[in-house]
Amino acid sequence: MRRFLVLFALVASAACGRSGAPPRALAGGGTVVEFDPGSGALAEDGSWVEVHYDARASVPSVSGAAAPDPFDSTVHAEPFPFRVGRSRVLAGFSEGILGMREGARRRITLPPQAAYDEYGKGRVPPGATLEYDVALEHVFRRTPSGLQYLEKRPGSGRAPSTGQRVSIRVTGGIVETGRSLFDRKKVGENYQVTLGTGEAIPALEEALPMMRKGALWRLGVAPELGFGKQGRLPLLLPGQDLLLDVELLEIHDLR
């Protein structure tokens, strides 16, 4: 997959202007060019997604447009998770993902006024136009309660039921940055909860009975399914979402 993404980025760069699909204007400025429409689940406003991207920045030179300069990429890393229209990414980037389907490939181009304007940021120089070649890898499934989840590993054992005690390992991230660590247990450490007793947050109470022993799920957790509107200061601010990786290690039989 990673080799394919590298190849895609190169092919997409060379194919710009002859893909057959005209650029589509974004409401916030910028354009989108579709290279592959995909055929999977749809990324809607509020959807949790994982994307791979290759990002480049360019600024006008005296002799014309300069060659784009790479400044960020997930090609050799894990896909980037975020919530469309909610997480703190560039609004144009989020808008460019909206309406994609799993498997889709797009180029999102953002002029300076839709990116970092005359200020720049990090490796992005002031006045830069940004180009993102994006591949939509996954759209999380959604339950009626609003919980969103992605099955990273299915597991092969049985599923627990209300009243059973389970051993789990949870690694969490704050959604606003997508990758920021919220709470990580030491390697090999786990903890136990009894389902249906309120020991776990609502997202875990809902997800764990759907999981099988050995499963690893990624959960997109809105405040009402996590720590509520008050958050969990000082790390989790009021109203922030959570991204949790949950591994079901053991199901303990009732005696």
MARBA-3410 file (N, C-alpha, C, O; in Angstrom, 1 decimal):
255
0.8,-1.2,0.0,0.0,0.0,0.0,0.9,1.3,0.0,0.6,2.2,-0.8 ~ 1.9,1.3,0.8,2.8,2.5,0.9,3.5,2.7,-0.4,3.6,3.8,-0.9 ~ 4.0,1.6,-1.0,4.6,1.8,-2.3,3.6,2.3,-3.4,4.0,3.2,-4.2 ~ 2.4,1.8,-3.3,1.4,2.3,-4.2,1.1,3.8,-4.0,1.0,4.5,-5.0 ~ 1.1,4.2,-2.8,0.8,5.6,-2.5,1.9,6.5,-3.0,1.6,7.6,-3.6
3.2,6.1,-2.9,4.3,6.8,-3.4,4.1,7.0,-5.0,4.3,8.0,-5.5 ~ 3.8,5.8,-5.6,3.6,5.8,-7.0,2.4,6.7,-7.4,2.5,7.4,-8.4 ~ 1.4,6.6,-6.6,0.2,7.5,-6.9,0.6,9.0,-6.9,0.2,9.7,-7.8 ~ 1.3,9.4,-5.9,1.7,10.8,-5.8,2.5,11.2,-7.0,2.3,12.3,-7.5 ~ 3.4,10.4,-7.5,4.2,10.7,-8.6,3.3,10.8,-9.9,3.4,11.7,-10.7
2.5,9.8,-10.0,1.6,9.7,-11.2,0.6,10.9,-11.2,0.4,11.5,-12.2 ~ 0.1,11.2,-10.0,-0.9,12.3,-9.9,-0.3,13.6,-10.3,-0.9,14.4,-11.0 ~ 1.0,13.8,-9.8,1.7,15.0,-10.2,1.9,15.2,-11.7,1.7,16.2,-12.2 ~ 2.3,14.1,-12.3,2.5,14.1,-13.7,1.2,14.2,-14.5,1.2,14.8,-15.6 ~ 0.1,13.7,-13.9,-1.2,13.7,-14.6,-2.0,14.9,-14.5,-3.0,15.1,-15.1
-1.6,15.8,-13.6,-2.4,17.0,-13.4,-2.6,17.7,-14.7,-1.7,18.0,-15.5 ~ -3.9,18.0,-15.0,-4.2,18.7,-16.2,-4.6,17.8,-17.3,-5.2,18.2,-18.3 ~ -4.4,16.5,-17.1,-4.8,15.5,-18.2,-5.6,14.4,-17.6,-5.7,13.3,-18.2 ~ -6.1,14.6,-16.3,-6.9,13.5,-15.7,-8.2,13.4,-16.3,-8.9,12.4,-16.1 ~ -8.7,14.4,-17.0,-10.0,14.4,-17.6,-11.1,15.0,-16.7,-12.1,15.3,-17.2
-10.8,15.2,-15.4,-11.7,15.8,-14.5,-11.3,17.2,-14.3,-10.2,17.5,-13.8 ~ -12.2,18.1,-14.5,-11.9,19.6,-14.3,-11.9,19.9,-12.8,-12.5,19.2,-12.0 ~ -11.1,20.9,-12.4,-11.0,21.3,-11.0,-12.4,21.7,-10.5,-13.2,22.4,-11.3 ~ -12.7,21.4,-9.3,-14.0,21.8,-8.7,-13.6,22.9,-7.6,-12.7,22.6,-6.8 ~ -14.3,24.0,-7.6,-14.0,25.0,-6.6,-14.5,24.7,-5.3,-15.6,24.1,-5.1
-13.7,25.0,-4.2,-14.2,24.9,-2.8,-14.8,26.2,-2.3,-14.3,27.2,-2.8 ~ -15.7,26.1,-1.5,-16.4,27.3,-1.0,-15.4,28.2,-0.2,-15.6,29.4,-0.3 ~ -14.4,27.6,0.4,-13.5,28.4,1.2,-12.3,28.9,0.4,-11.3,29.4,1.0 ~ -12.3,28.7,-0.9,-11.1,29.0,-1.7,-10.4,27.7,-2.0,-10.4,26.7,-1.2 ~ -9.7,27.6,-3.1,-9.0,26.4,-3.5,-9.8,25.5,-4.5,-11.0,25.9,-4.8
-9.2,24.4,-4.9,-9.9,23.5,-5.8,-9.6,22.1,-5.5,-8.7,21.8,-4.7 ~ -10.4,21.2,-6.1,-10.2,19.8,-5.9,-10.2,19.2,-7.3,-11.1,19.5,-8.1 ~ -9.3,18.3,-7.6,-9.3,17.5,-8.8,-9.4,16.0,-8.4,-8.6,15.5,-7.6 ~ -10.4,15.3,-9.0,-10.6,13.9,-8.7,-9.8,13.0,-9.6,-9.9,13.1,-10.9 ~ -9.0,12.1,-9.0,-8.2,11.2,-9.8,-8.9,9.8,-9.8,-8.8,9.1,-10.8
-9.5,9.4,-8.7,-10.2,8.1,-8.6,-11.4,8.4,-7.6,-11.1,8.8,-6.5 ~ -12.6,8.1,-8.1,-13.8,8.4,-7.2,-13.9,7.5,-6.0,-14.7,7.8,-5.1 ~ -13.3,6.3,-6.1,-13.5,5.3,-5.0,-14.9,4.7,-5.1,-15.7,5.1,-5.9 ~ -15.1,3.8,-4.2,-16.4,3.1,-4.2,-16.9,2.7,-2.8,-17.9,2.0,-2.7 ~ -16.2,3.1,-1.8,-16.5,2.7,-0.5,-17.4,3.7,0.3,-18.2,4.4,-0.4
-17.3,3.6,1.6,-18.2,4.5,2.4,-17.9,5.9,2.2,-16.8,6.3,1.8 ~ -18.9,6.8,2.4,-18.8,8.2,2.1,-18.4,9.0,3.3,-18.8,8.8,4.4 ~ -17.4,9.9,3.1,-17.0,10.8,4.2,-17.9,12.0,4.2,-17.9,12.8,3.3 ~ -18.7,12.1,5.3,-19.7,13.2,5.5,-19.2,14.2,6.5,-18.2,13.9,7.2 ~ -19.9,15.3,6.7,-19.6,16.2,7.7,-19.7,15.5,9.1,-20.7,14.9,9.4
-18.7,15.5,9.9,-18.6,14.9,11.2,-18.1,13.5,11.1,-18.0,12.8,12.2 ~ -17.8,12.9,10.0,-17.3,11.6,9.9,-15.8,11.5,10.3,-15.0,12.4,10.1 ~ -15.5,10.4,11.0,-14.1,10.1,11.3,-13.5,9.4,10.1,-14.1,8.5,9.6 ~ -12.3,9.8,9.7,-11.7,9.2,8.6,-10.2,9.0,8.9,-9.6,9.6,9.8 ~ -9.5,8.2,8.1,-8.1,8.1,8.0,-7.6,8.3,6.6,-8.2,7.7,5.7
-6.7,9.2,6.4,-6.2,9.5,5.1,-4.7,9.4,5.0,-4.0,9.6,6.0 ~ -4.2,9.1,3.8,-2.8,9.3,3.5,-2.7,10.5,2.6,-3.5,10.8,1.8 ~ -1.6,11.3,2.8,-1.5,12.5,2.0,0.0,12.7,1.7,0.9,12.3,2.5 ~ 0.3,13.4,0.7,1.6,13.9,0.3,1.4,15.4,0.1,0.7,15.8,-0.9 ~ 2.1,16.3,0.8,1.8,17.7,0.8,3.0,18.5,0.3,4.2,18.2,0.6
2.7,19.5,-0.6,3.8,20.3,-1.1,3.4,21.8,-1.1,2.2,22.1,-1.1 ~ 4.4,22.7,-1.0,4.1,24.1,-0.9,4.9,24.8,-2.0,6.1,24.4,-2.3 ~ 4.4,25.8,-2.7,5.1,26.5,-3.7,4.8,28.0,-3.5,3.7,28.4,-3.1 ~ 5.7,28.8,-3.9,5.6,30.3,-3.9,6.0,30.8,-5.2,6.9,30.3,-5.8 ~ 5.4,31.9,-5.7,5.9,32.5,-7.0,7.3,32.9,-6.9,7.8,33.5,-5.9
8.0,32.7,-8.0,9.4,33.2,-8.1,9.5,34.3,-9.1,8.5,34.6,-9.8 ~ 10.6,34.9,-9.2,10.8,36.0,-10.2,10.5,35.5,-11.6,10.0,36.3,-12.4 ~ 10.9,34.3,-11.9,10.7,33.8,-13.3,9.4,33.0,-13.5,9.2,32.4,-14.5 ~ 8.5,33.0,-12.4,7.3,32.3,-12.5,7.1,31.4,-11.3,7.7,31.6,-10.3 ~ 6.2,30.4,-11.5,5.9,29.5,-10.4,7.1,28.6,-10.1,7.7,28.0,-11.0
7.4,28.5,-8.8,8.5,27.7,-8.4,8.0,26.2,-8.2,6.8,26.0,-8.1 ~ 9.0,25.3,-8.3,8.6,23.9,-8.2,8.1,23.7,-6.7,8.7,24.2,-5.8 ~ 7.0,22.9,-6.6,6.5,22.6,-5.2,7.5,21.9,-4.3,8.3,21.1,-4.8 ~ 7.6,22.4,-3.1,8.5,21.8,-2.1,7.8,20.9,-1.1,6.9,21.4,-0.4 ~ 8.1,19.6,-1.0,7.4,18.8,-0.1,7.7,19.3,1.4,8.8,19.7,1.7
6.6,19.3,2.2,6.7,19.7,3.5,6.1,18.8,4.5,6.4,18.9,5.7 ~ 5.3,17.9,4.1,4.7,16.9,5.0,4.1,15.7,4.2,3.7,15.9,3.1 ~ 4.2,14.5,4.8,3.7,13.3,4.1,3.4,12.2,5.1,4.2,12.1,6.1 ~ 2.4,11.4,4.9,2.2,10.2,5.7,2.5,8.9,4.9,2.3,7.8,5.4 ~ 3.2,9.1,3.8,3.4,7.9,2.9,4.2,6.8,3.6,4.0,5.6,3.4
5.2,7.2,4.5,6.0,6.2,5.2,5.6,6.2,6.7,6.4,5.8,7.5 ~ 4.3,6.5,7.0,3.8,6.5,8.3,2.4,5.9,8.3,1.9,5.5,7.3 ~ 1.8,5.9,9.5,0.4,5.5,9.6,-0.5,6.6,9.0,-0.1,7.8,8.9 ~ -1.7,6.2,8.5,-2.6,7.2,8.0,-3.0,8.2,9.0,-3.0,7.9,10.2 ~ -3.4,9.4,8.6,-3.7,10.5,9.5,-5.2,10.4,9.8,-6.0,10.5,8.9
-5.6,10.3,11.1,-7.0,10.3,11.5,-7.5,11.7,11.9,-6.8,12.4,12.6 ~ -8.7,12.0,11.5,-9.3,13.3,11.9,-10.8,13.2,11.7,-11.3,12.3,11.0 ~ -11.5,14.2,12.2,-13.0,14.2,12.1,-13.3,15.4,11.1,-13.0,16.5,11.4 ~ -13.9,15.0,10.0,-14.2,16.0,8.9,-15.1,17.1,9.5,-16.2,16.8,10.0 ~ -14.7,18.3,9.3,-15.4,19.5,9.8,-15.4,19.7,11.2,-16.0,20.7,11.7
-14.6,19.0,12.0,-14.5,19.1,13.5,-13.1,19.3,13.9,-12.8,20.2,14.7 ~ -12.2,18.5,13.5,-10.8,18.6,14.0,-10.1,19.8,13.4,-10.5,20.4,12.4 ~ -9.1,20.3,14.1,-8.4,21.5,13.8,-7.4,21.3,12.7,-6.1,21.3,13.0 ~ -7.8,21.0,11.5,-7.0,21.0,10.3,-7.4,22.2,9.5,-8.4,22.9,9.8 ~ -6.7,22.5,8.4,-7.1,23.6,7.5,-8.5,23.4,7.0,-8.8,22.2,6.6
-9.3,24.4,7.1,-10.7,24.2,6.6,-10.8,23.8,5.2,-11.7,23.0,4.9 ~ -9.9,24.2,4.3,-10.0,23.8,2.9,-9.6,22.3,2.8,-10.1,21.7,1.9 ~ -8.7,21.9,3.6,-8.3,20.4,3.6,-9.5,19.6,4.0,-9.8,18.6,3.3 ~ -10.2,20.0,5.1,-11.3,19.2,5.5,-12.4,19.3,4.5,-13.1,18.3,4.2 ~ -12.7,20.4,3.9,-13.7,20.6,2.9,-13.4,19.7,1.6,-14.2,19.2,1.0
-12.1,19.6,1.3,-11.6,18.8,0.2,-11.8,17.3,0.4,-12.0,16.6,-0.6 ~ -11.9,16.9,1.6,-12.1,15.5,1.9,-13.6,15.1,1.9,-14.0,14.0,1.6 ~ -14.4,16.2,2.2,-15.9,16.0,2.3,-16.4,15.4,0.9,-16.1,15.9,-0.1 ~ -17.2,14.4,1.0,-17.8,13.7,-0.2,-16.9,12.7,-0.8,-17.3,12.1,-1.8 ~ -15.7,12.5,-0.3,-14.9,11.4,-0.8,-15.4,10.0,-0.4,-16.1,9.9,0.6
-15.1,9.0,-1.2,-15.4,7.6,-0.8,-14.1,6.9,-0.5,-13.1,7.2,-1.0 ~ -14.2,5.8,0.3,-13.1,5.0,0.6,-12.5,4.5,-0.7,-13.2,4.1,-1.7 ~ -11.2,4.6,-0.8,-10.5,4.3,-2.1,-10.3,5.4,-3.0,-9.6,5.3,-4.0 ~ -10.9,6.6,-2.7,-10.8,7.7,-3.6,-9.4,8.4,-3.5,-8.8,8.3,-2.5 ~ -9.0,9.1,-4.6,-7.8,9.8,-4.7,-8.1,11.2,-5.2,-8.7,11.3,-6.3
-7.6,12.2,-4.5,-7.8,13.6,-4.9,-6.6,14.4,-4.8,-5.7,14.1,-4.0 ~ -6.6,15.5,-5.5,-5.6,16.6,-5.2,-6.4,17.8,-4.7,-7.3,18.3,-5.4 ~ -6.0,18.3,-3.6,-6.6,19.5,-3.0,-5.5,20.6,-3.1,-4.4,20.5,-2.6 ~ -5.9,21.7,-3.8,-5.0,22.8,-3.9,-5.6,24.0,-3.2,-6.7,24.4,-3.4 ~ -4.8,24.6,-2.3,-5.2,25.7,-1.4,-4.3,26.9,-1.7,-3.1,26.9,-1.4
-4.9,28.0,-2.2,-4.1,29.3,-2.3,-3.7,29.8,-0.9,-4.3,29.4,0.1 ~ -2.8,30.8,-0.9,-2.4,31.3,0.4,-3.5,31.7,1.3,-3.5,31.4,2.5 ~ -4.5,32.4,0.8,-5.6,32.9,1.6,-6.4,31.8,2.2,-7.1,32.0,3.2 ~ -6.4,30.6,1.7,-7.1,29.4,2.2,-6.1,28.5,3.0,-6.6,27.5,3.5 ~ -4.9,28.9,3.1,-3.9,28.1,3.9,-3.3,29.0,5.0,-4.0,29.3,5.9
-2.0,29.3,4.9,-1.3,30.1,6.0,-1.0,31.5,5.6,-0.2,32.2,6.3 ~ -1.6,32.0,4.5,-1.5,33.4,4.1,-0.1,33.9,4.1,0.8,33.1,3.7 ~ 0.1,35.1,4.5,1.4,35.7,4.4,2.3,35.4,5.6,3.4,35.8,5.7 ~ 1.7,34.6,6.5,2.5,34.3,7.7,3.3,33.0,7.6,4.4,32.9,8.1 ~ 2.8,32.0,6.9,3.5,30.7,6.8,3.3,29.9,8.1,2.7,30.5,9.1
3.8,28.7,8.1,3.8,27.9,9.3,4.8,26.8,9.2,4.7,26.0,8.3 ~ 5.7,26.7,10.1,6.7,25.6,10.1,7.5,25.6,8.8,8.2,26.6,8.5 ~ 7.4,24.6,8.0,8.2,24.4,6.8,7.4,25.1,5.6,7.9,25.1,4.5 ~ 6.2,25.6,5.9,5.5,26.3,4.8,5.8,27.8,4.8,5.6,28.5,5.8 ~ 6.4,28.3,3.7,6.8,29.7,3.7,5.6,30.6,3.6,4.6,30.2,3.1
5.8,31.9,3.9,4.7,32.9,3.7,4.3,32.9,2.3,5.1,32.8,1.3 ~ 3.0,33.1,2.0,2.5,33.3,0.7,2.4,32.0,-0.1,2.4,32.1,-1.4 ~ 2.5,30.8,0.5,2.6,29.6,-0.3,1.3,29.0,-0.7,0.3,29.1,0.1 ~ 1.2,28.5,-1.8,0.1,27.6,-2.3,0.4,26.2,-1.9,1.5,25.7,-2.2 ~ -0.6,25.5,-1.3,-0.4,24.1,-0.9,-1.1,23.2,-1.8,-2.2,23.4,-2.3
-0.5,22.1,-2.1,-1.0,20.9,-2.8,-1.0,19.7,-2.0,0.0,19.3,-1.5 ~ -2.1,19.0,-1.9,-2.2,17.8,-1.1,-2.7,16.7,-2.1,-3.8,16.8,-2.6 ~ -1.9,15.6,-2.3,-2.4,14.5,-3.0,-2.9,13.5,-1.9,-2.1,13.1,-1.0 ~ -4.2,13.3,-1.8,-4.9,12.6,-0.7,-5.5,11.3,-1.2,-6.1,11.2,-2.2 ~ -5.3,10.3,-0.3,-6.0,9.0,-0.5,-6.8,8.7,0.7,-6.3,8.6,1.8
-8.1,8.5,0.5,-9.0,8.2,1.6,-8.9,6.7,1.9,-9.4,5.9,1.2 ~ -8.3,6.3,3.0,-8.1,4.9,3.4,-9.4,4.3,4.1,-9.8,3.2,3.7 ~ -9.9,5.0,5.1,-11.0,4.5,5.9,-12.0,5.5,6.3,-11.6,6.7,6.6 ~ -13.2,5.2,6.3,-14.3,5.9,6.9,-14.8,5.1,8.1,-15.2,3.9,7.9 ~ -14.9,5.6,9.3,-15.3,4.9,10.4,-16.8,4.5,10.3,-17.6,5.3,9.7
-17.2,3.4,10.8,-18.6,3.0,10.9,-19.3,3.9,12.0,-18.6,4.3,13.0 ~ -20.6,4.1,11.9,-21.3,4.9,12.9,-22.4,4.1,13.5,-23.2,3.5,12.7 ~ -22.6,4.2,14.8,-23.8,3.6,15.5,-24.8,4.6,15.7,-24.6,5.8,15.6 ~ -26.1,4.2,16.0,-27.1,5.2,16.3,-26.8,6.2,17.4,-27.4,7.3,17.4 ~ -26.0,5.8,18.4,-25.6,6.7,19.4,-24.7,7.8,19.0,-24.5,8.8,19.7
-24.1,7.6,17.8,-23.1,8.6,17.4,-21.6,8.1,17.6,-20.7,8.8,17.1 ~ -21.5,6.9,18.2,-20.1,6.3,18.3,-19.6,6.0,16.9,-20.4,5.4,16.1 ~ -18.4,6.3,16.6,-17.8,5.9,15.3,-16.6,5.0,15.6,-15.8,5.2,16.6 ~ -16.4,3.9,14.8,-15.4,3.0,15.1,-14.8,2.4,13.8,-15.4,2.3,12.8 ~ -13.5,2.0,13.9,-12.8,1.3,12.8,-12.2,0.1,13.4,-11.4,0.1,14.4
-12.5,-1.1,12.8,-11.9,-2.3,13.2,-10.5,-2.5,12.7,-10.3,-2.7,11.5 ~ -9.5,-2.3,13.5,-8.1,-2.4,13.1,-7.7,-3.9,13.1,-6.9,-4.3,12.3 ~ -8.2,-4.7,14.0,-8.0,-6.1,14.1,-9.2,-6.8,14.6,-9.8,-6.4,15.6 ~ -9.8,-7.8,13.9,-11.1,-8.3,14.2,-11.1,-9.2,15.5,-12.2,-9.3,16.1 ~ -10.1,-9.9,15.8,-10.2,-10.8,16.9,-10.8,-12.1,16.5,-11.4,-12.2,15.4
-10.8,-13.1,17.3,-11.3,-14.4,16.9,-12.1,-15.1,18.0,-12.6,-16.2,17.8 ~ -12.1,-14.5,19.2,-12.8,-15.1,20.3,-14.2,-14.7,20.4,-14.8,-14.2,19.5 ~ -14.8,-14.9,21.6,-16.2,-14.6,21.8,-16.3,-13.1,22.3,-15.3,-12.5,22.6 ~ -17.5,-12.6,22.2,-17.7,-11.2,22.7,-18.2,-11.2,24.1,-18.9,-12.2,24.5 ~ -17.9,-10.2,24.9,-18.4,-10.2,26.3,-19.8,-9.7,26.4,-20.3,-9.1,25.4
-20.4,-9.8,27.5,-21.8,-9.4,27.7,-21.9,-8.6,29.0,-20.9,-8.6,29.8 ~ -23.0,-7.9,29.2,-23.2,-7.0,30.3,-23.0,-7.9,31.6,-23.5,-9.0,31.8 ~ -22.2,-7.3,32.6,-22.0,-8.0,33.8,-20.7,-8.7,33.9,-20.2,-9.1,34.9 ~ -20.1,-9.0,32.7,-18.8,-9.6,32.7,-17.6,-8.6,32.9,-17.7,-7.5,32.5 ~ -16.6,-9.1,33.5,-15.4,-8.3,33.7,-14.4,-8.6,32.6,-14.2,-9.8,32.2
-13.8,-7.5,32.0,-12.9,-7.7,30.9,-11.6,-7.0,31.2,-11.6,-6.0,31.9 ~ -10.6,-7.5,30.6,-9.3,-6.8,30.6,-9.0,-6.1,29.3,-9.2,-6.7,28.2 ~ -8.7,-4.9,29.4,-8.5,-4.1,28.1,-7.3,-3.2,28.2,-6.7,-3.0,29.3 ~ -6.8,-2.8,27.1,-5.7,-1.8,27.0,-6.2,-0.7,26.1,-6.7,-0.9,25.0 ~ -6.1,0.5,26.6,-6.6,1.7,25.9,-5.5,2.7,25.7,-4.8,3.1,26.6
-5.3,3.1,24.4,-4.4,4.2,24.1,-5.2,5.3,23.5,-6.0,5.1,22.6 ~ -5.1,6.6,23.9,-5.9,7.6,23.4,-5.2,8.8,22.9,-4.1,9.1,23.3 ~ -5.9,9.5,22.0,-5.3,10.7,21.4,-6.3,11.8,21.5,-7.6,11.6,21.4 ~ -5.9,13.1,21.6,-6.8,14.2,21.6,-7.0,14.6,20.1,-6.1,14.7,19.3 ~ -8.3,14.7,19.7,-8.6,14.8,18.3,-8.1,16.1,17.7,-7.8,16.1,16.5
-8.0,17.2,18.5,-7.7,18.5,17.9,-6.4,18.4,17.1,-6.2,19.2,16.2 ~ -5.5,17.6,17.5,-4.2,17.5,16.8,-4.1,16.1,16.1,-3.2,15.9,15.3 ~ -5.0,15.2,16.4,-5.0,13.9,15.7,-4.0,13.0,16.2,-4.2,11.8,16.3 ~ -2.8,13.4,16.6,-1.7,12.5,17.0,-1.3,12.7,18.5,-0.4,12.0,19.0 ~ -1.8,13.8,19.2,-1.3,14.1,20.5,-1.7,13.0,21.5,-2.8,12.5,21.5
-0.8,12.6,22.3,-1.0,11.5,23.3,-1.9,12.0,24.4,-1.7,13.1,25.0 ~ -2.9,11.3,24.8,-3.8,11.6,25.9,-3.5,10.7,27.1,-3.3,11.3,28.2 ~ -3.4,9.5,26.9,-3.2,8.6,28.0,-2.7,7.2,27.4,-3.4,6.6,26.6 ~ -1.5,6.9,27.8,-0.9,5.6,27.3,-0.5,4.7,28.5,0.3,5.2,29.4 ~ -1.0,3.5,28.6,-0.5,2.6,29.6,0.9,2.1,29.2,1.3,2.1,28.1
1.6,1.7,30.3,2.9,1.1,30.0,2.8,-0.2,29.2,1.8,-0.8,29.3 ~ 3.9,-0.5,28.5,3.9,-1.7,27.7,3.5,-2.9,28.6,4.2,-3.1,29.6 ~ 2.6,-3.7,28.2,2.2,-4.9,28.9,1.2,-4.6,30.0,0.6,-5.6,30.6 ~ 0.9,-3.4,30.4,0.0,-3.1,31.4,-1.5,-3.0,30.9,-1.7,-2.5,29.8 ~ -2.4,-3.5,31.7,-3.8,-3.4,31.3,-4.7,-3.2,32.5,-4.1,-3.2,33.6
-5.9,-2.9,32.3,-6.8,-2.8,33.5,-8.1,-3.4,33.2,-8.4,-3.8,32.0 ~ -8.9,-3.6,34.2,-10.2,-4.3,34.1,-11.4,-3.4,34.4,-11.3,-2.5,35.3 ~ -12.5,-3.7,33.7,-13.8,-3.0,34.0,-14.9,-4.1,33.9,-14.7,-5.1,33.2 ~ -15.9,-3.9,34.7,-17.1,-4.7,34.6,-18.2,-4.0,33.8,-18.6,-2.9,34.1 ~ -18.6,-4.6,32.7,-19.5,-4.0,31.8,-20.9,-3.8,32.4,-21.4,-4.6,33.1
-21.4,-2.6,32.1,-22.8,-2.3,32.6,-22.8,-1.7,34.0,-23.8,-1.4,34.6 ~ -21.6,-1.4,34.6,-21.6,-0.8,35.9,-21.2,0.6,36.0,-21.2,1.3,37.0 ~ -20.9,1.2,34.8,-20.5,2.6,34.7,-19.0,2.8,35.0,-18.6,4.0,35.1 ~ -18.2,1.8,35.2,-16.8,1.9,35.4,-16.1,2.5,34.2,-15.1,3.2,34.3 ~ -16.6,2.2,33.0,-16.0,2.7,31.8,-16.9,3.8,31.2,-18.1,3.9,31.5
-16.3,4.6,30.3,-17.0,5.7,29.7,-18.1,5.1,28.7,-17.9,3.9,28.3 ~ -19.1,5.8,28.4,-20.2,5.2,27.5,-19.7,4.6,26.2,-20.2,3.6,25.7 ~ -18.6,5.2,25.6,-18.1,4.7,24.3,-17.6,3.3,24.5,-17.8,2.4,23.7 ~ -16.9,3.0,25.6,-16.4,1.7,25.9,-17.5,0.7,26.2,-17.5,-0.4,25.8 ~ -18.5,1.2,27.0,-19.6,0.3,27.4,-20.3,-0.1,26.1,-20.9,-1.2,26.1
-20.4,0.7,25.1,-21.1,0.3,23.8,-20.2,-0.5,22.9,-20.7,-1.5,22.4 ~ -18.9,-0.2,22.8,-18.0,-0.9,21.9,-17.6,-2.3,22.3,-17.6,-3.2,21.5 ~ -17.3,-2.4,23.6,-16.7,-3.7,24.1,-17.7,-4.9,23.8,-17.2,-6.0,23.4 ~ -19.0,-4.8,24.0,-19.8,-6.0,23.7,-19.9,-6.3,22.2,-20.4,-7.4,21.9 ~ -19.5,-5.4,21.4,-19.5,-5.7,19.9,-18.1,-6.3,19.5,-18.0,-6.8,18.4
-17.1,-6.3,20.4,-15.8,-6.7,20.0,-15.6,-8.2,20.4,-16.3,-8.7,21.3 ~ -14.7,-8.9,19.8,-14.3,-10.2,20.2,-13.0,-10.2,20.8,-12.2,-9.3,20.6 ~ -12.7,-11.2,21.6,-11.4,-11.3,22.3,-10.3,-11.2,21.3,-10.3,-11.9,20.3 ~ -9.3,-10.4,21.6,-8.2,-10.2,20.7,-8.4,-9.1,19.7,-7.4,-8.7,19.0 ~ -9.6,-8.5,19.7,-9.9,-7.4,18.7,-9.2,-6.1,19.1,-9.0,-5.8,20.3
-8.9,-5.3,18.1,-8.4,-3.9,18.3,-9.2,-3.0,17.5,-9.2,-3.1,16.3 ~ -9.9,-2.1,18.2,-10.7,-1.1,17.5,-10.2,0.3,17.8,-9.6,0.6,18.8 ~ -10.5,1.2,16.8,-10.2,2.6,17.0,-11.6,3.3,17.1,-12.4,3.2,16.2 ~ -11.8,4.0,18.2,-13.0,4.7,18.4,-12.9,6.2,18.3,-12.0,6.8,18.8 ~ -13.9,6.8,17.6,-14.0,8.2,17.6,-15.1,8.6,18.6,-16.3,8.3,18.4
-14.7,9.3,19.6,-15.6,9.5,20.8,-15.9,11.0,20.9,-15.1,11.8,21.2 ~ -17.2,11.3,20.7,-17.7,12.7,21.0,-17.8,12.9,22.5,-17.9,11.9,23.2 ~ -17.8,14.1,23.0,-17.8,14.4,24.4,-19.0,13.6,25.2,-18.7,13.1,26.3 ~ -20.1,13.5,24.6,-21.2,12.9,25.3,-21.0,11.4,25.5,-21.7,10.8,26.3 ~ -20.1,10.8,24.7,-19.8,9.4,24.9,-18.5,9.2,25.6,-18.0,8.1,25.8
-17.9,10.3,26.0,-16.6,10.2,26.7,-16.7,10.8,28.1,-17.3,10.2,29.0 ~ -16.0,11.9,28.4,-16.0,12.5,29.7,-17.0,13.7,29.9,-16.8,14.4,30.8 ~ -17.9,13.8,28.9,-18.9,14.8,29.0,-18.5,16.2,28.6,-17.3,16.3,28.2 ~ -19.3,17.1,28.8,-19.0,18.5,28.4,-17.9,19.1,29.2,-17.3,20.1,28.7 ~ -17.7,18.6,30.4,-16.7,19.2,31.3,-15.3,18.8,30.9,-14.3,19.4,31.3
-15.1,17.7,30.0,-13.8,17.3,29.6,-13.0,16.6,30.8,-13.7,16.1,31.7 ~ -11.7,16.6,30.7,-10.9,16.0,31.7,-9.6,16.9,31.8,-8.6,16.5,31.3 ~ -9.8,18.0,32.5,-8.7,18.9,32.6,-7.5,18.3,33.4,-7.7,17.5,34.3 ~ -6.3,18.7,33.0,-5.9,19.8,32.1,-5.7,19.4,30.7,-5.5,20.2,29.8 ~ -5.7,18.0,30.4,-5.4,17.6,29.1,-6.6,17.7,28.1,-6.4,18.1,27.0
-7.7,17.2,28.5,-8.9,17.2,27.7,-9.8,18.4,28.0,-10.4,18.4,29.1 ~ -9.9,19.3,27.1,-10.7,20.5,27.3,-12.2,20.2,27.1,-12.5,19.3,26.4 ~ -13.0,21.1,27.7,-14.5,20.9,27.5,-14.8,20.9,26.0,-14.4,21.8,25.2 ~ -15.6,19.9,25.6,-16.1,19.8,24.2,-15.1,19.2,23.2,-15.5,19.0,22.1 ~ -14.0,18.7,23.7,-13.0,18.0,22.8,-13.4,16.6,22.6,-13.9,15.9,23.5
-13.2,16.1,21.3,-13.4,14.7,21.0,-12.1,13.9,21.5,-11.1,14.5,21.7 ~ -12.3,12.6,21.5,-11.2,11.7,21.8,-11.1,10.6,20.6,-12.1,10.3,20.0 ~ -9.9,10.2,20.4,-9.6,9.1,19.5,-9.0,8.0,20.4,-7.9,8.1,20.9 ~ -9.7,6.8,20.5,-9.2,5.8,21.4,-8.9,4.5,20.7,-9.7,4.0,19.9 ~ -7.7,3.9,20.9,-7.4,2.5,20.4,-7.7,1.6,21.6,-7.1,1.7,22.6
-8.6,0.7,21.4,-9.1,-0.2,22.4,-8.8,-1.7,22.0,-9.2,-2.1,21.0 ~ -8.1,-2.4,22.9,-7.8,-3.8,22.6,-8.4,-4.6,23.7,-8.2,-4.4,24.9 ~ -9.2,-5.6,23.3,-9.9,-6.5,24.2,-9.0,-7.7,24.5,-8.8,-8.6,23.6 ~ -8.4,-7.7,25.7,-7.4,-8.7,26.0,-7.9,-10.0,26.5,-7.5,-11.1,26.2 ~ -8.9,-9.9,27.4,-9.4,-11.1,28.1,-10.8,-10.9,28.6,-11.2,-9.8,28.9
-11.6,-12.0,28.6,-13.0,-12.0,29.1,-13.0,-12.9,30.3,-12.7,-14.1,30.1 ~ -13.4,-12.4,31.4,-13.3,-13.3,32.6,-14.7,-13.9,32.9,-15.7,-13.1,33.0 ~ -14.8,-15.2,33.0,-16.0,-15.9,33.2,-16.6,-15.5,34.6,-15.8,-15.4,35.6 ~ -17.9,-15.4,34.7,-18.6,-15.2,35.9,-18.6,-16.4,36.8,-18.8,-17.5,36.2 ~ -18.4,-16.3,38.0,-18.5,-17.4,39.0,-19.8,-17.5,39.8,-20.0,-18.4,40.6
END
